Amino acid sequence: MPDDEICIRFSRAEALVLFEWLARVDDAKAAPIEHPAEQKVLWLLEGQLEKQVPVFASNYKQLVEDARTIVDESH
């Protein structure tokens, strides 16, 4: 990994919960964006998470609920 990059690790459940929240915030345009770079970074993060979570699964909503339970009980 280049020196100018960082790596953050999430469990699959954490990634799914974070993705779902980011997607809702983005859809609602609810993030308090002060600079265009902030929006770009949020989109990059959302895009990277989207590659890792089952967004097109037929049981997506249930997967999100299960992930929320796992995260809630583990922290």
Number of C-alpha atoms within 10 A of each C-alpha: 6 5 5 5 6 7 6 4 7 11 11 15 19 17 20 26 23 19 22 19 13 19 17 13 13 15 10 9 10 10 14 9 11 8 8 8 10 13 15 11 11 16 15 12 14 19 13 13 21 17 9 12 19 14 17 8 10 9 10 14 12 11 18 21 14 15 20 17 13 16 17 10 8 7 5
